[in-house]
Amino acid sequence: MTNKSRRKQVLMGTLLLTVSSFIAKLLSAVYRIPFQNMVGNIGFYVYQQVYPIYGIGMTFALTGLPVFISKLVVDTKNPSDQVAVVYRIQTILILISAIIFGVLQFGASFIAFQMADPRLAPVIKSVSWMFLWVPFLATWRGYFQGQMNMRPTAYSQVVEQVVRVSFILLVAGWSVKSVVDPYRMGRLAMFSAPIAGLCALLVVLWHVKQVGLPHSSHRKVYRHLLIETLTVGGTLCLVSAVMLLLQLVDSFSIVSGLREYGYQLVAAQNIKGIYDRSQTLVQLGMVIGTASVTAVLPSLSVAYAHQQALTFEHIAKTNVRTNLALSLAMSIGLFTLMPEINRVLFATAQLNGTIGVYCLSIIFATVLLTNSTILQSRNQYLPTMIAIICGFVTKIGINKFLVIIFGIIGASIATMISLIVMIVVIRLLSHHQLAKMISLKQIIKLAGVLSVMAVIVRSVAILLQSFQLIKSDRIESLIVLVVCIPVGIIIFLGGCRLLQVFSLREWLAIPMVSKFMKFKGMK
């Protein structure tokens, strides 16, 4: 295969993986809106308490470990040795997954007790079965990605999400119709995870059968594979699961914290269910940023490998600055229109301030993700791991304390502080690699544009609501969003163009803008 054809294969594979990842993440975020509307706050609370366990497991199987394994496959030239590497990692992961499965199965009652809700034990047991598929999903996805064949990963992740989402919504519909206990509904909904994982595995194994593998050399390649799996593979998993880790801390500390704040158990569960709406909005807000980072990583890695320092710097700066700008716009937009967004999506406008503050974490999570991507392309993993561990420990240390003092908004504040700690640590440990990525002048201009955008958008929303033309609050809020979102986008893009916030290279990196610029003859 020539370099040109190989480059084309890599680009096409990256595009396929980016598109499938975008679809899967969009499905994973969007389904929770009708789900919450069907099962209510308590039902949503039951599901979301255990969801981080599922999310972390699937992140390991879909992104973190396959990326790590694909690197090992690429670095191993002999095809027979590549298969040997896959089987050795598979053995390691089977052992780790078996331990996790055992802890979740036999320790479910203890875990549920620590979550301040013993009735969650069957829900935890339901999700544990998915960990039996993780070793096989992760290794074969990684093997095919190392062969530059992205189809098994792309197709399997879309199949996994479609099956899981369909199963969950069917369970929700049945539970509403049959007036089922929320905990029984949660147990059945979480059983969608192993079912969907099995369907994804069948897709991957079908590709294994179609391609046909070389015989394993059975050589003991990579003697220190366990250490490398835990360090490099572990770091990649932590980056992908950073928000899920913070949500896991919430599952263990919010309800008990609210009880100490003064709420009864049912009231605390209801509040946690409302608070969990914010995680759906953050996941939606990060879809574009995550897809952008996934798409740019191969280009950064190639530039670094070929010692193209100027190209690497241009790609890194462009990615950091555009993702920061878009995350700022997304967060401020969500914060400004939170009452209307909350009401349209979830029927009630409760805890707007708490959810709005939590949505600001999109900014910090995006910065962390882009910084870790730059370091990952340089094969530097330790600073990211240390940073995430520091932030995670911070969240554990302050979350319940802030909830007891400030109520549920304390959990949102704790998430923000934890992400800021991660960013500070990663920049301190990698100052030279991450220097000059963000322009202070650009930040000041963005702050001005976004301030104007927020004031005008909120003013338009208030003006529209003052007419009181429609009796339904939900429909009125929908009309406000239909008008205000385009207004906000126009003000943001127009203000950025007027103040010359972005260079031409940065404009072209923003989704859909390049096509618009070609259409208007601006290039």
C-alpha positions in Angstrom: 0.0 0.0 0.0 1.4 3.4 -1.0 1.7 6.3 1.5 -1.0 8.2 -0.4 -3.5 5.3 -0.3 -2.7 4.6 3.3 -3.3 8.3 4.2 -6.6 8.2 2.4 -7.6 5.0 4.3 -6.7 6.7 7.6 -8.7 9.8 6.7 -11.8 7.8 5.6 -11.5 5.6 8.7 -11.3 8.6 11.0 -14.3 10.2 9.3 -16.3 7.1 9.7 -15.4 6.8 13.4 -16.1 10.5 14.0 -19.5 10.3 12.4 -20.5 7.0 14.2 -19.2 8.4 17.5 -21.3 11.6 17.0 -24.4 9.5 16.3 -23.8 7.3 19.3 -23.2 10.1 21.7 -26.2 12.1 20.4 -28.4 9.0 20.9 -26.9 8.5 24.3 -27.8 12.0 25.3 -31.1 12.6 23.5 -33.0 9.4 24.7 -32.9 10.6 28.3 -35.2 13.5 27.5 -38.3 11.3 26.6 -37.2 8.8 29.2 -37.3 11.4 32.0 -40.6 12.7 30.7 -42.1 9.2 31.0 -40.7 7.9 34.3 -40.6 11.2 36.2 -38.0 12.6 38.6 -37.9 9.5 40.9 -37.6 7.1 38.0 -34.9 9.2 36.5 -33.0 9.3 39.8 -33.0 5.5 40.1 -31.6 5.2 36.6 -29.0 8.0 36.9 -27.7 6.7 40.2 -26.3 3.6 38.5 -25.8 5.1 35.0 -22.1 6.2 35.7 -21.2 2.5 36.3 -22.5 1.6 32.9 -21.0 4.7 31.3 -17.5 4.1 32.7 -17.6 0.4 31.5 -18.7 1.3 28.0 -16.1 4.1 27.8 -13.4 1.5 28.6 -14.8 -0.8 25.9 -15.4 1.9 23.2 -12.7 4.6 23.4 -10.0 4.3 26.1 -8.9 0.7 25.8 -9.3 0.3 22.0 -7.2 3.4 21.4 -4.5 2.0 23.6 -4.6 -1.4 22.0 -4.6 0.0 18.5 -1.3 1.8 19.4 0.2 -1.5 20.5 -1.0 -3.2 17.3 0.5 -0.4 15.1 3.8 -0.6 17.0 4.0 -4.4 16.5 5.0 -5.1 12.9 4.6 -8.9 12.7 0.9 -9.8 12.1 1.2 -13.0 14.2 2.7 -11.0 17.1 -0.2 -8.5 16.8 -2.7 -11.2 17.4 -0.5 -12.5 20.3 -0.7 -8.9 21.9 -4.5 -8.9 21.5 -4.8 -12.2 23.3 -2.5 -11.2 26.1 -4.4 -8.0 26.7 -7.6 -9.9 26.5 -6.5 -12.2 29.3 -5.5 -9.2 31.5 -8.9 -7.5 30.8 -10.8 -10.7 31.5 -9.2 -10.9 34.9 -9.9 -7.2 35.6 -13.5 -7.4 34.3 -14.2 -10.5 36.3 -13.1 -8.7 39.5 -15.4 -5.7 38.7 -18.3 -8.1 37.9 -17.7 -9.9 41.2 -17.6 -6.6 43.2 -20.8 -5.3 41.6 -22.7 -8.6 41.9 -21.7 -9.6 45.4 -21.1 -6.1 46.7 -24.3 -4.6 45.3 -26.0 -4.3 48.7 -22.9 -2.5 50.2 -22.6 -0.1 47.2 -26.4 0.7 47.4 -26.1 1.3 51.1 -23.2 3.7 50.4 -25.5 5.5 47.9 -27.9 5.9 50.8 -30.5 3.8 49.0 -30.4 0.0 49.7 -33.2 -0.6 47.1 -30.7 0.2 44.3 -28.9 -3.2 44.8 -30.8 -5.1 42.1 -30.2 -2.2 39.6 -26.5 -2.4 40.2 -26.6 -6.2 39.7 -28.3 -5.7 36.4 -25.7 -3.5 34.9 -22.8 -5.6 36.2 -23.4 -8.3 33.4 -22.1 -5.9 30.7 -18.6 -6.1 32.1 -18.4 -9.7 30.9 -18.3 -8.4 27.3 -15.9 -5.5 27.8 -12.6 -7.5 27.3 -13.7 -8.9 24.0 -15.2 -5.6 22.7 -12.2 -3.6 23.7 -9.5 -5.9 22.3 -11.1 -6.6 18.9 -12.1 -3.0 18.4 -8.5 -2.0 19.2 -7.1 -4.7 16.9 -9.2 -3.5 13.9 -8.4 0.2 14.6 -4.7 -0.7 14.6 -5.3 -2.3 11.2 -6.9 1.0 10.1 -10.2 -0.7 9.8 -12.7 1.4 11.7 -15.9 -0.3 10.5 -16.2 -2.8 13.4 -15.9 -0.1 16.0 -18.1 2.3 14.1 -20.9 -0.1 13.3 -20.8 -1.8 16.7 -21.1 1.4 18.7 -24.1 2.6 16.7 -25.8 -0.9 17.0 -25.0 -0.8 20.8 -26.7 2.6 21.3 -29.7 1.9 19.0 -30.4 -1.4 20.8 -29.9 0.0 24.3 -31.9 3.2 23.7 -34.8 1.3 22.1 -34.9 -1.2 25.0 -34.8 1.5 27.6 -37.7 3.5 26.0 -39.8 0.3 25.6 -39.2 -0.4 29.3 -40.1 3.2 30.2 -43.3 3.0 28.2 -44.3 -0.3 29.7 -43.6 0.8 33.2 -45.8 3.9 32.8 -48.6 1.9 31.3 -48.4 -0.8 34.0 -47.6 1.6 36.9 -44.4 -0.3 37.7 -42.3 0.5 40.8 -39.4 2.8 39.8 -36.8 0.4 41.1 -38.1 -2.5 39.0 -38.2 -0.2 36.0 -34.6 0.8 36.7 -33.5 -2.8 37.0 -35.0 -3.6 33.6 -33.7 -0.4 32.0 -30.2 -1.2 33.2 -30.4 -4.7 31.8 -30.3 -3.0 28.4 -26.6 -2.6 28.9 -25.6 -6.3 28.7 -28.1 -6.9 26.0 -26.8 -4.1 23.8 -23.2 -5.0 24.6 -23.8 -8.5 23.4 -25.3 -7.2 20.2 -22.2 -5.0 19.7 -20.0 -7.9 20.3 -21.7 -10.0 17.7 -21.1 -7.3 15.2 -17.4 -7.2 16.0 -17.1 -11.0 16.0 -18.8 -11.1 12.6 -16.0 -8.9 11.3 -13.4 -11.1 13.0 -14.8 -14.1 11.1 -15.0 -12.2 7.8 -11.5 -10.9 7.9 -9.8 -14.1 9.2 -6.9 -13.6 11.6 -3.3 -14.7 11.3 -2.3 -17.5 13.8 -1.0 -16.1 17.1 2.7 -16.4 17.5 2.1 -17.1 21.2 5.3 -15.1 21.8 5.5 -13.2 25.1 5.5 -9.7 23.4 5.4 -6.7 25.7 6.6 -8.2 28.9 5.4 -5.2 31.0 2.0 -5.2 29.3 0.0 -5.2 32.6 1.8 -2.0 33.8 1.3 -0.4 30.4 -2.4 -1.3 30.3 -2.9 0.2 33.8 -0.9 3.4 33.1 -1.3 4.3 29.4 -4.6 2.5 28.9 -5.9 3.7 32.3 -5.1 7.3 31.4 -7.0 7.1 28.1 -9.9 5.6 29.9 -9.9 8.3 32.6 -9.9 11.1 30.0 -12.9 9.6 28.2 -14.8 9.0 31.5 -13.9 12.2 33.4 -17.5 13.5 33.7 -18.8 10.0 34.5 -16.3 9.8 37.4 -17.6 13.1 38.8 -21.2 11.8 38.4 -20.3 8.6 40.2 -19.2 10.8 43.2 -22.6 12.5 43.0 -24.3 9.1 43.2 -22.6 8.3 46.5 -22.9 11.7 48.2 -25.7 13.9 47.0 -28.7 12.0 48.6 -27.0 11.6 51.9 -25.8 15.2 51.8 -29.3 16.4 51.1 -30.6 14.3 54.0 -28.2 16.1 56.3 -29.2 19.5 54.7 -32.7 18.8 56.0 -34.7 16.9 53.3 -36.6 13.7 53.8 -35.5 10.7 51.6 -38.2 11.0 48.9 -37.6 14.8 48.6 -33.8 14.2 48.3 -34.4 11.6 45.6 -36.7 13.9 43.7 -34.1 16.7 43.9 -31.3 14.4 42.7 -33.6 13.3 39.8 -34.0 17.0 38.8 -30.3 17.7 39.2 -29.5 14.7 36.9 -31.1 16.6 34.0 -27.9 18.7 33.9 -25.8 15.7 32.9 -28.0 15.2 29.8 -27.5 18.8 28.8 -23.7 18.7 29.4 -23.4 15.5 27.3 -25.3 17.2 24.5 -23.2 20.3 24.8 -20.0 18.3 24.6 -21.0 16.2 21.5 -19.4 18.7 19.0 -16.2 19.2 21.1 -15.7 15.5 21.5 -16.2 14.8 17.8 -13.7 17.6 17.0 -11.1 16.2 19.3 -11.6 12.7 17.9 -11.1 14.0 14.3 -8.0 16.1 15.0 -6.0 13.5 17.1 -4.7 11.5 14.1 -3.4 14.7 12.4 -1.7 15.8 15.6 -0.1 12.4 16.0 1.2 12.3 12.4 2.6 15.9 12.7 4.4 15.0 15.9 5.7 11.7 14.5 7.2 13.4 11.5 8.6 16.2 13.6 6.5 18.9 11.9 6.6 21.3 14.8 4.9 24.2 13.0 2.1 22.1 11.6 1.5 20.5 15.1 1.4 24.0 16.7 -1.1 25.3 14.1 -3.4 22.3 14.5 -3.2 22.3 18.3 -3.8 26.0 18.7 -6.7 26.0 16.2 -8.4 23.1 18.0 -7.9 24.5 21.5 -9.2 28.0 20.6 -12.2 27.0 18.5 -13.3 24.3 21.0 -12.9 26.8 23.9 -15.0 29.4 22.0 -17.7 27.0 21.1 -17.9 25.6 24.6 -18.1 29.1 26.0 -20.9 30.0 23.6 -22.8 26.7 24.4 -22.5 27.1 28.2 -23.5 30.8 28.2 -26.4 30.0 25.9 -27.6 27.2 28.1 -27.2 29.3 31.2 -29.1 32.2 29.7 -32.0 30.2 28.4 -32.1 27.6 31.1 -35.7 28.3 32.4 -37.0 27.7 28.9 -34.8 24.8 28.0 -35.6 23.1 31.3 -39.3 23.5 30.8 -39.4 22.5 27.1 -37.3 19.3 27.6 -38.4 18.2 31.1 -41.8 19.8 31.6 -40.9 21.9 34.7 -38.4 24.8 35.2 -37.0 23.5 38.5 -33.4 24.1 39.8 -32.5 26.4 36.9 -29.6 28.0 38.8 -28.2 24.6 39.8 -28.5 23.1 36.3 -27.2 26.3 34.7 -24.0 26.3 36.9 -23.4 22.7 36.1 -23.7 23.4 32.4 -20.7 25.8 32.8 -18.6 22.7 33.3 -18.8 22.2 29.5 -16.1 24.9 29.3 -13.7 23.3 31.7 -14.3 19.7 30.5 -13.6 20.8 26.9 -10.4 22.6 27.9 -9.3 19.5 29.8 -10.1 17.2 26.8 -8.3 19.4 24.3 -5.2 19.7 26.5 -5.1 15.9 27.2 -5.4 15.3 23.4 -2.3 17.4 22.7 -0.3 15.5 25.3 -1.7 12.2 24.1 -0.5 13.0 20.5 3.0 13.5 22.1 2.7 10.1 23.9 2.6 11.9 27.3 0.1 10.4 29.7 1.3 10.8 33.2 0.3 14.5 33.6 -3.2 13.8 32.5 -3.6 10.9 34.9 -2.3 12.9 37.8 -4.5 15.8 37.0 -7.7 13.7 36.7 -6.9 11.9 40.0 -6.4 15.2 41.8 -9.7 16.5 40.5 -11.5 13.3 41.3 -10.1 13.3 44.9 -11.1 17.0 45.2 -14.7 16.2 44.2 -14.8 13.3 46.7 -13.5 15.6 49.4 -15.8 18.7 48.9 -19.0 17.4 47.3 -21.0 16.3 50.3 -19.6 19.1 52.4 -20.8 21.7 49.8 -24.2 20.0 49.5 -24.7 20.1 53.3 -23.9 23.8 53.3 -25.5 25.1 50.1 -27.9 22.4 49.1 -28.0 20.8 45.7 -26.2 23.7 44.0 -23.1 22.7 46.1 -22.8 19.6 43.9 -22.6 21.8 40.7 -20.0 24.0 42.4 -18.0 21.0 43.4 -18.0 19.7 39.8 -16.7 23.1 38.5 -14.0 23.3 41.2 -12.9 19.7 40.4 -12.5 20.4 36.7 -10.6 23.6 37.4 -8.2 21.6 39.7 -7.6 19.2 36.8 -6.9 22.0 34.3 -4.5 23.8 36.8 -2.6 20.6 37.5 -2.3 19.5 33.9 -1.0 22.9 32.9 1.5 23.1 35.8 2.9 19.6 34.8 3.0 20.4 31.1 3.6 24.1 30.9 5.9 24.0 28.0 3.8 21.7 25.9 0.6 23.7 26.5 2.1 27.2 26.5 0.6 29.9 24.2 -2.4 27.7 23.2 -4.9 30.2 24.4 -4.8 33.9 23.5 -5.8 36.3 26.3 -6.8 39.0 23.7 -9.1 36.4 22.1 -10.6 35.6 25.5 -11.4 39.2 26.2 -13.0 39.7 22.8 -15.1 36.5 23.4 -16.2 37.7 26.8 -17.4 40.9 25.2 -19.3 39.2 22.5 -20.9 36.6 24.8 -21.9 39.3 27.3 -23.8 41.2 24.6 -25.3 37.9 23.3 -26.5 36.9 26.8 -28.1 40.3 27.5 -29.9 40.5 24.1 -31.1 36.9 24.2 -32.4 37.2 27.7 -34.1 40.5 26.8 -35.8 39.0 23.8 -37.0 36.0 25.9 -38.5 38.3 28.5 -40.1 40.4 25.8 -41.7 37.4 24.1 -43.0 36.1 27.4 -44.5 39.5 28.3 -47.1 39.1 25.5 -48.6 36.0 27.1 -50.2 34.9 23.8 -50.2 31.2 24.7 -51.6 29.7 27.9 -49.3 26.7 27.8 -45.9 27.5 29.5 -44.2 24.7 27.7 -45.3 25.8 24.2 -44.5 29.4 25.1 -41.0 28.4 26.1 -40.6 26.4 22.9 -41.5 29.5 20.9 -38.9 31.5 22.9 -36.2 29.0 22.1 -37.1 28.9 18.4 -36.6 32.7 18.3 -33.8 33.2 20.7 -31.4 30.4 19.7 -31.0 31.7 16.1 -30.7 35.2 17.5 -27.9 34.1 19.8 -26.0 32.3 17.0 -26.2 35.3 14.8 -25.0 37.7 17.5 -22.1 35.3 18.4 -20.9 34.7 14.9 -21.5 38.3 13.8 -19.7 39.7 16.9 -16.8 37.3 16.4 -16.5 38.5 12.8 -16.8 42.2 13.7 -14.1 42.0 16.4 -12.0 39.6 14.4 -12.0 37.0 17.2 -10.9 34.1 14.9 -8.2 33.8 12.2 -9.2 32.3 8.8 -7.8 29.0 9.9 -10.0 29.0 13.1 -13.1 30.0 11.2 -12.6 27.1 8.8 -12.3 24.7 11.8 -15.8 25.6 13.1 -18.4 23.0 11.9 -20.5 24.3 9.0 -18.8 27.7 8.9 -16.4 26.7 6.1 -19.3 25.8 3.8 -21.0 29.1 4.6 -17.8 31.0 3.9 -17.5 29.3 0.5 -21.1 30.0 -0.3 -20.7 33.7 0.6 -17.4 34.0 -1.3 -15.5 34.9 1.9 -12.5 32.6 1.3 
